[in-house]
């Protein structure tokens, strides 16, 4: 599904996956990074429906 331009504009942009993952971890919420098809930067999302999510290493 294509990202809405209005959604892209209001989200934070991350230059690297490491930055996005660090921000997600600091938030304390189950967020994951994704590459935006509008701006080609990384954003964070909480949506996981029909998305493969790697298992956490314990």
C-alpha angles and dihedrals in degrees: 000000000000118000115245113244091230090054092049093051095055097046126087115254124223124200097206136030090236091059092049093048092048091051091048091050092049092052094061090222127114096257130154131194124243135180111249115229090210104051100013090229126114123265131178126246136181093205115110103158109134090356124121110240118191117235116255114252110240 
